[in-house]
Each structure stands twice: as structure tokens, then as C-alpha cells.
Amino acid sequence: MQARIGYLIVHVRDFERAVAFYSDILGLRPEFTDPGFNYARFDVAGMSFAVARDPAATGPVEDRQTGIGMVVPDVDAASAELKAKGVRFTLEPGRQPWGGYMAMFADPDGNVFYLDQTA
């Protein structure tokens, strides 16, 4: 599989406070913000950095993974290749509410990675 790290996602407790911190304090330029979906993406020198809050999550934010997104030209092909090698997927490839097409997989220690398709 040919991939590059395309984005990072940090899970937060307070979505509005996080967006204000990263935009107003750190000066990152918002590319996309959706308070209803609890997701905001910022441009950081050509790489995407995002914050997300899962309102259904019951555990502390420390129980959530920090998202590292591996970007590939074809998620379906890459996921088939990885599955053939025994990689466990935690989210099958599919269209997401924000418009992207992605899957999620775990390494042997349970660390979860996003597998996202380039536009």
C-alpha cells in the first residue's frame, strides 16, 4: 500500500472552546467547521489538522484515539490489500457525513488509523 500521512485528528471535550483555541489563539486557518457534526478542520502548512467531539462517547477524552490519517488513491483497493494481510478494520470503507470516503484499521496493539481517499 502506498500512503502518506494526510491529516491528524485530536478528540476534544468542548468543541467550541477547541475551535476558538486553535483558530483565535494559535492562529490556524479554519478550512471547514460543522458544529452539528462536532468537527472542524484547519490548514497547517498544507496538511490538515482537525478537532472532533463525539457527543455519544461516555468515557473521558483520554479513552479516545488521536487520529492519524493515511491517504491513498483508492480506499477500497488499499483496504482489500490490507485485509488480505490480516489487518483488522474497525470501520469498513464507506461515505462519511462530511463527504469523504474512508475506513479505519487497527495495528497489532489496537492503535486505530484512518484510511482516507484522496480527491
N, CA, C and O atoms as a DFTB+ gen file, in Angstrom:
476 C
 N C O
     1  1       0.839      -1.180       0.000
     2  2       0.000       0.000       0.000
     3  2       0.883       1.241       0.000
     4  3       1.781       1.370       0.832
     5  1       0.632       2.136      -0.914
     6  2       1.322       3.425      -0.951
     7  2       0.437       4.444      -0.251
     8  3      -0.688       4.689      -0.687
     9  1       0.929       5.041       0.826
    10  2       0.136       6.022       1.573
    11  2       1.046       7.116       2.085
    12  3       2.262       6.948       2.182
    13  1       0.435       8.234       2.408
    14  2       1.138       9.326       3.069
    15  2       0.270       9.786       4.228
    16  3      -0.949       9.620       4.190
    17  1       0.879      10.360       5.256
    18  2       0.097      10.927       6.345
    19  2      -0.534      12.200       5.799
    20  3       0.167      13.127       5.393
    21  1      -1.841      12.236       5.792
    22  2      -2.556      13.357       5.207
    23  2      -3.200      14.281       6.216
    24  3      -3.448      15.450       5.919
    25  1      -3.476      13.767       7.421
    26  2      -4.124      14.605       8.422
    27  2      -4.000      13.979       9.807
    28  3      -3.699      12.794       9.952
    29  1      -4.239      14.805      10.814
    30  2      -4.271      14.374      12.211
    31  2      -5.579      14.854      12.812
    32  3      -6.044      15.949      12.494
    33  1      -6.175      14.049      13.677
    34  2      -7.402      14.433      14.370
    35  2      -7.173      14.276      15.873
    36  3      -6.667      13.255      16.339
    37  1      -7.557      15.310      16.615
    38  2      -7.481      15.282      18.067
    39  2      -8.909      15.332      18.596
    40  3      -9.705      16.173      18.177
    41  1      -9.228      14.427      19.519
    42  2     -10.558      14.419      20.127
    43  2     -10.570      15.386      21.302
    44  3      -9.615      15.451      22.076
    45  1     -11.656      16.133      21.425
    46  2     -11.764      17.194      22.428
    47  2     -13.051      17.035      23.228
    48  3     -13.997      16.389      22.778
    49  1     -13.076      17.631      24.421
    50  2     -14.267      17.607      25.269
    51  2     -15.248      18.718      24.869
    52  3     -16.455      18.490      24.787
    53  1     -14.715      19.921      24.621
    54  2     -15.544      21.094      24.345
    55  2     -15.203      21.592      22.949
    56  3     -14.166      22.221      22.737
    57  1     -16.090      21.303      21.997
    58  2     -15.826      21.608      20.592
    59  2     -15.614      23.110      20.358
    60  3     -14.625      23.502      19.738
    61  1     -16.524      23.944      20.846
    62  2     -16.423      25.384      20.608
    63  2     -15.138      25.963      21.211
    64  3     -14.472      26.791      20.591
    65  1     -14.803      25.523      22.409
    66  2     -13.582      26.012      23.061
    67  2     -12.351      25.596      22.255
    68  3     -11.413      26.379      22.104
    69  1     -12.354      24.366      21.740
    70  2     -11.213      23.894      20.946
    71  2     -11.071      24.683      19.653
    72  3      -9.964      25.081      19.289
    73  1     -12.184      24.916      18.952
    74  2     -12.124      25.685      17.705
    75  2     -11.581      27.079      17.982
    76  3     -10.737      27.575      17.236
    77  1     -12.054      27.712      19.043
    78  2     -11.562      29.049      19.398
    79  2     -10.076      29.015      19.720
    80  3      -9.335      29.903      19.298
    81  1      -9.632      28.013      20.454
    82  2      -8.215      27.913      20.806
    83  2      -7.340      27.797      19.558
    84  3      -6.383      28.552      19.386
    85  1      -7.680      26.842      18.689
    86  2      -6.826      26.600      17.524
    87  2      -6.889      27.729      16.497
    88  3      -5.902      27.991      15.811
    89  1      -8.034      28.399      16.382
    90  2      -8.121      29.492      15.406
    91  2      -7.701      30.826      16.011
    92  3      -6.860      31.520      15.439
    93  1      -8.269      31.198      17.158
    94  2      -8.003      32.524      17.733
    95  2      -6.659      32.612      18.454
    96  3      -5.968      33.624      18.342
    97  1      -6.284      31.583      19.182
    98  2      -5.037      31.629      19.957
    99  2      -3.840      31.186      19.114
   100  3      -2.827      31.883      19.053
   101  1      -3.961      30.015      18.458
   102  2      -2.838      29.520      17.657
   103  2      -2.798      30.114      16.252
   104  3      -1.775      30.037      15.573
   105  1      -3.898      30.701      15.821
   106  2      -3.928      31.352      14.516
   107  2      -4.039      30.411      13.323
   108  3      -3.680      30.789      12.208
   109  1      -4.533      29.185      13.537
   110  2      -4.708      28.265      12.417
   111  2      -5.932      28.685      11.605
   112  3      -6.928      29.144      12.164
   113  1      -5.849      28.527      10.297
   114  2      -6.933      28.934       9.398
   115  2      -7.945      27.804       9.257
   116  3      -7.606      26.724       8.775
   117  1      -9.206      28.051       9.682
   118  2     -10.225      27.006       9.519
   119  2     -10.525      26.775       8.035
   120  3     -10.712      27.727       7.278
   121  1     -10.569      25.501       7.626
   122  2     -10.970      25.132       6.263
   123  2     -12.437      24.717       6.243
   124  3     -13.148      24.961       5.269
   125  1     -12.886      24.080       7.339
   126  2     -14.234      23.547       7.419
   127  2     -14.612      23.438       8.889
   128  3     -13.836      22.930       9.698
   129  1     -15.794      23.911       9.233
   130  2     -16.293      23.787      10.601
   131  2     -17.756      23.397      10.545
   132  3     -18.546      24.024       9.840
   133  1     -18.121      22.352      11.294
   134  2     -19.511      21.911      11.360
   135  2     -19.848      21.604      12.815
   136  3     -19.616      20.491      13.285
   137  1     -20.403      22.599      13.537
   138  2     -20.760      22.376      14.943
   139  2     -21.775      21.248      15.132
   140  3     -21.747      20.564      16.156
   141  1     -22.662      21.044      14.172
   142  2     -23.642      19.967      14.279
   143  2     -23.002      18.592      14.226
   144  3     -23.495      17.643      14.837
   145  1     -21.908      18.490      13.499
   146  2     -21.174      17.228      13.378
   147  2     -20.017      17.173      14.369
   148  3     -19.352      16.145      14.493
   149  1     -19.771      18.292      15.084
   150  2     -18.691      18.387      16.071
   151  2     -17.334      18.122      15.448
   152  3     -16.534      17.348      15.973
   153  1     -17.084      18.778      14.316
   154  2     -15.842      18.551      13.574
   155  2     -15.379      19.860      12.952
   156  3     -16.179      20.596      12.375
   157  1     -14.101      20.146      13.069
   158  2     -13.504      21.309      12.411
   159  2     -12.139      20.915      11.879
   160  3     -11.393      20.184      12.532
   161  1     -11.816      21.406      10.687
   162  2     -10.536      21.097      10.048
   163  2      -9.806      22.407       9.766
   164  3     -10.400      23.386       9.312
   165  1      -8.506      22.400      10.046
   166  2      -7.655      23.565       9.847
   167  2      -6.528      23.214       8.887
   168  3      -6.088      22.066       8.823
   169  1      -6.065      24.214       8.141
   170  2      -4.904      24.031       7.271
   171  2      -3.655      24.387       8.066
   172  3      -3.566      25.471       8.643
   173  1      -2.699      23.479       8.096
   174  2      -1.424      23.721       8.771
   175  2      -0.329      23.442       7.748
   176  3       0.140      22.311       7.619
   177  1       0.068      24.472       7.032
   178  2       1.135      24.364       6.030
   179  2       0.867      23.234       5.037
   180  3       1.761      22.447       4.729
   181  1      -0.369      23.159       4.540
   182  2      -0.696      22.167       3.531
   183  2      -1.129      20.814       4.063
   184  3      -1.456      19.921       3.282
   185  1      -1.137      20.649       5.365
   186  2      -1.603      19.400       5.973
   187  2      -2.840      19.718       6.800
   188  3      -2.929      20.801       7.378
   189  1      -3.780      18.812       6.866
   190  2      -4.992      19.043       7.646
   191  2      -4.816      18.588       9.084
   192  3      -4.284      17.514       9.363
   193  1      -5.281      19.440       9.985
   194  2      -5.334      19.143      11.414
   195  2      -6.785      19.358      11.820
   196  3      -7.356      20.405      11.515
   197  1      -7.391      18.399      12.497
   198  2      -8.805      18.515      12.840
   199  2      -9.044      18.256      14.316
   200  3      -8.269      17.573      14.985
   201  1     -10.143      18.823      14.804
   202  2     -10.635      18.522      16.146
   203  2     -12.020      17.918      15.986
   204  3     -12.785      18.321      15.110
   205  1     -12.340      16.951      16.835
   206  2     -13.632      16.288      16.768
   207  2     -14.103      15.959      18.169
   208  3     -13.310      15.634      19.052
   209  1     -15.406      16.050      18.353
   210  2     -16.019      15.639      19.615
   211  2     -17.149      14.681      19.281
   212  3     -17.987      14.963      18.425
   213  1     -17.161      13.548      19.967
   214  2     -18.221      12.564      19.780
   215  2     -19.204      12.731      20.928
   216  3     -18.917      12.305      22.047
   217  1     -20.381      13.354      20.669
   218  2     -21.319      13.577      21.769
   219  2     -21.888      12.290      22.367
   220  3     -22.442      12.312      23.466
   221  1     -21.758      11.173      21.654
   222  2     -22.267       9.903      22.169
   223  2     -21.248       9.192      23.050
   224  3     -21.590       8.233      23.743
   225  1     -20.000       9.652      23.031
   226  2     -18.952       8.998      23.827
   227  2     -19.237       9.213      25.306
   228  3     -19.549      10.324      25.733
   229  1     -19.128       8.142      26.083
   230  2     -19.416       8.237      27.506
   231  2     -18.145       8.283      28.350
   232  3     -18.183       8.723      29.499
   233  1     -17.035       7.840      27.800
   234  2     -15.789       7.827      28.556
   235  2     -15.045       9.141      28.422
   236  3     -15.441      10.002      27.636
   237  1     -13.983       9.302      29.173
   238  2     -13.181      10.523      29.078
   239  2     -12.468      10.606      27.739
   240  3     -12.255       9.593      27.073
   241  1     -12.102      11.822      27.352
   242  2     -11.425      12.034      26.072
   243  2     -10.124      11.240      26.006
   244  3      -9.660      10.899      24.917
   245  1      -9.536      10.945      27.157
   246  2      -8.294      10.173      27.174
   247  2      -8.504       8.750      26.642
   248  3      -7.544       8.094      26.236
   249  1      -9.751       8.270      26.640
   250  2     -10.041       6.938      26.126
   251  2     -10.174       6.907      24.609
   252  3     -10.371       5.839      24.030
   253  1     -10.072       8.047      23.965
   254  2     -10.225       8.141      22.513
   255  2      -8.850       8.169      21.862
   256  3      -7.877       8.622      22.465
   257  1      -8.776       7.683      20.632
   258  2      -7.506       7.724      19.919
   259  2      -7.306       9.092      19.287
   260  3      -8.268       9.776      18.938
   261  1      -6.059       9.478      19.146
   262  2      -5.726      10.623      18.318
   263  2      -5.655      10.089      16.909
   264  3      -4.951       9.113      16.650
   265  1      -6.365      10.707      16.002
   266  2      -6.473      10.169      14.653
   267  2      -5.301      10.528      13.772
   268  3      -4.932      11.698      13.658
   269  1      -4.720       9.533      13.155
   270  2      -3.688       9.727      12.146
   271  2      -4.258       9.178      10.857
   272  3      -4.592       7.997      10.767
   273  1      -4.368      10.037       9.859
   274  2      -4.993       9.653       8.607
   275  2      -3.986       9.321       7.531
   276  3      -3.164      10.158       7.160
   277  1      -4.046       8.113       7.035
   278  2      -3.217       7.702       5.908
   279  2      -4.049       7.890       4.643
   280  3      -5.154       7.360       4.528
   281  1      -3.509       8.643       3.706
   282  2      -4.234       8.993       2.499
   283  2      -3.740       8.136       1.343
   284  3      -2.538       8.020       1.106
   285  1      -4.694       7.535       0.622
   286  2      -4.395       6.652      -0.517
   287  2      -5.288       7.045      -1.690
   288  3      -6.324       7.680      -1.491
   289  1      -4.900       6.675      -2.910
   290  2      -5.749       6.995      -4.059
   291  2      -7.061       6.214      -4.093
   292  3      -8.053       6.703      -4.635
   293  1      -7.082       4.992      -3.517
   294  2      -8.266       4.133      -3.600
   295  2      -8.426       3.359      -2.295
   296  3      -7.710       2.388      -2.050
   297  1      -9.366       3.793      -1.463
   298  2      -9.583       3.161      -0.156
   299  2     -10.008       1.704      -0.306
   300  3      -9.543       0.845       0.443
   301  1     -10.883       1.419      -1.260
   302  2     -11.347       0.037      -1.427
   303  2     -10.191      -0.900      -1.765
   304  3     -10.079      -1.982      -1.189
   305  1      -9.331      -0.488      -2.696
   306  2      -8.190      -1.328      -3.082
   307  2      -7.204      -1.476      -1.924
   308  3      -6.719      -2.576      -1.658
   309  1      -6.910      -0.373      -1.237
   310  2      -5.966      -0.434      -0.120
   311  2      -6.518      -1.284       1.012
   312  3      -5.774      -2.050       1.625
   313  1      -7.815      -1.163       1.301
   314  2      -8.373      -1.964       2.382
   315  2      -8.384      -3.452       2.021
   316  3      -8.141      -4.298       2.881
   317  1      -8.661      -3.772       0.769
   318  2      -8.616      -5.177       0.337
   319  2      -7.204      -5.735       0.476
   320  3      -7.017      -6.867       0.922
   321  1      -6.220      -4.940       0.093
   322  2      -4.814      -5.370       0.207
   323  2      -4.448      -5.620       1.670
   324  3      -3.816      -6.626       1.992
   325  1      -4.846      -4.705       2.552
   326  2      -4.513      -4.851       3.972
   327  2      -5.272      -6.014       4.617
   328  3      -4.708      -6.739       5.436
   329  1      -6.531      -6.193       4.260
   330  2      -7.310      -7.315       4.803
   331  2      -6.685      -8.649       4.397
   332  3      -6.662      -9.598       5.180
   333  1      -6.182      -8.710       3.173
   334  2      -5.539      -9.942       2.706
   335  2      -4.290     -10.264       3.529
   336  3      -3.845     -11.410       3.576
   337  1      -3.739      -9.249       4.168
   338  2      -2.554      -9.431       5.017
   339  2      -2.936      -9.593       6.486
   340  3      -2.066      -9.621       7.358
   341  1      -4.240      -9.698       6.760
   342  2      -4.694      -9.945       8.128
   343  2      -4.960      -8.713       8.964
   344  3      -5.154      -8.829      10.174
   345  1      -4.976      -7.538       8.363
   346  2      -5.228      -6.310       9.127
   347  2      -6.705      -6.256       9.508
   348  3      -7.582      -6.553       8.697
   349  1      -6.963      -5.869      10.765
   350  2      -8.331      -5.773      11.292
   351  2      -8.868      -4.360      11.070
   352  3      -8.229      -3.374      11.438
   353  1     -10.046      -4.279      10.467
   354  2     -10.688      -2.984      10.234
   355  2     -11.751      -2.737      11.295
   356  3     -12.541      -3.625      11.616
   357  1     -11.762      -1.523      11.834
   358  2     -12.760      -1.137      12.834
   359  2     -13.907      -0.372      12.189
   360  3     -14.958      -0.195      12.806
   361  1     -13.718       0.081      10.960
   362  2     -14.760       0.740      10.174
   363  2     -14.534       0.368       8.715
   364  3     -13.485       0.662       8.143
   365  1     -15.513      -0.271       8.130
   366  2     -15.412      -0.671       6.727
   367  2     -15.451       0.560       5.828
   368  3     -15.996       1.589       6.228
   369  1     -14.884       0.480       4.618
   370  2     -14.906       1.621       3.713
   371  2     -16.327       2.116       3.462
   372  3     -17.256       1.330       3.278
   373  1     -16.469       3.427       3.460
   374  2     -17.789       3.997       3.206
   375  2     -17.766       5.507       3.176
   376  3     -16.816       6.141       3.636
   377  1     -18.826       6.074       2.626
   378  2     -19.010       7.526       2.550
   379  2     -19.338       8.050       3.935
   380  3     -20.126       7.443       4.661
   381  1     -18.737       9.174       4.307
   382  2     -18.923       9.777       5.619
   383  2     -19.848      10.991       5.534
   384  3     -20.014      11.563       4.456
   385  1     -20.452      11.392       6.658
   386  2     -21.382      12.533       6.636
   387  2     -20.744      13.825       6.115
   388  3     -21.435      14.675       5.555
   389  1     -19.442      13.971       6.297
   390  2     -18.757      15.187       5.843
   391  2     -18.358      15.101       4.374
   392  3     -17.766      16.037       3.837
   393  1     -18.678      13.983       3.720
   394  2     -18.453      13.875       2.286
   395  2     -17.293      13.007       1.857
   396  3     -17.218      12.605       0.695
   397  1     -16.387      12.709       2.771
   398  2     -15.228      11.890       2.421
   399  2     -15.564      10.409       2.325
   400  3     -16.654       9.975       2.697
   401  1     -14.610       9.649       1.821
   402  2     -14.737       8.197       1.720
   403  2     -13.569       7.604       2.479
   404  3     -12.416       7.844       2.121
   405  1     -13.849       6.824       3.534
   406  2     -12.771       6.353       4.388
   407  2     -13.092       5.030       5.048
   408  3     -14.211       4.523       4.970
   409  1     -12.072       4.482       5.706
   410  2     -12.177       3.282       6.532
   411  2     -11.260       3.507       7.728
   412  3     -10.507       4.480       7.765
   413  1     -11.325       2.608       8.703
   414  2     -10.419       2.686       9.849
   415  2      -9.895       1.285      10.137
   416  3     -10.631       0.301      10.058
   417  1      -8.595       1.214      10.477
   418  2      -7.989      -0.076      10.785
   419  2      -7.118       0.042      12.021
   420  3      -6.723       1.138      12.418
   421  1      -6.823      -1.110      12.626
   422  2      -6.027      -1.136      13.855
   423  2      -4.709      -1.863      13.615
   424  3      -4.626      -2.813      12.837
   425  1      -3.686      -1.382      14.310
   426  2      -2.403      -2.091      14.278
   427  2      -2.461      -3.213      15.319
   428  3      -3.467      -3.334      16.018
   429  1      -1.415      -4.038      15.446
   430  2      -1.454      -5.163      16.390
   431  2      -1.673      -4.758      17.846
   432  3      -2.139      -5.571      18.645
   433  1      -1.340      -3.493      18.207
   434  2      -1.541      -3.037      19.579
   435  2      -2.890      -2.360      19.789
   436  3      -3.193      -1.905      20.892
   437  1      -3.704      -2.293      18.727
   438  2      -5.013      -1.682      18.849
   439  2      -5.060      -0.202      18.515
   440  3      -6.119       0.417      18.622
   441  1      -3.928       0.384      18.109
   442  2      -3.929       1.784      17.682
   443  2      -4.722       1.884      16.384
   444  3      -4.491       1.121      15.445
   445  1      -5.653       2.825      16.338
   446  2      -6.538       2.960      15.186
   447  2      -6.035       4.057      14.251
   448  3      -5.638       5.136      14.689
   449  1      -6.063       3.756      12.960
   450  2      -5.655       4.699      11.921
   451  2      -6.795       4.888      10.934
   452  3      -7.568       3.966      10.674
   453  1      -6.889       6.086      10.391
   454  2      -7.865       6.374       9.347
   455  2      -7.218       6.060       7.998
   456  3      -6.033       6.320       7.789
   457  1      -7.992       5.513       7.111
   458  2      -7.552       5.255       5.742
   459  2      -8.497       6.072       4.871
   460  3      -9.673       5.740       4.728
   461  1      -7.971       7.134       4.298
   462  2      -8.792       8.112       3.595
   463  2      -8.391       8.187       2.141
   464  3      -7.238       7.940       1.787
   465  1      -9.344       8.529       1.306
   466  2      -9.113       8.582      -0.129
   467  2      -8.828      10.008      -0.567
   468  3      -9.505      10.948      -0.151
   469  1      -7.805      10.157      -1.422
   470  2      -7.505      11.468      -1.979
   471  2      -8.609      11.860      -2.946
   472  3      -9.281      11.006      -3.524
   473  1      -8.781      13.141      -3.109
   474  2      -9.847      13.644      -4.008
   475  2      -9.518      13.355      -5.450
   476  3     -10.293      13.702      -6.342
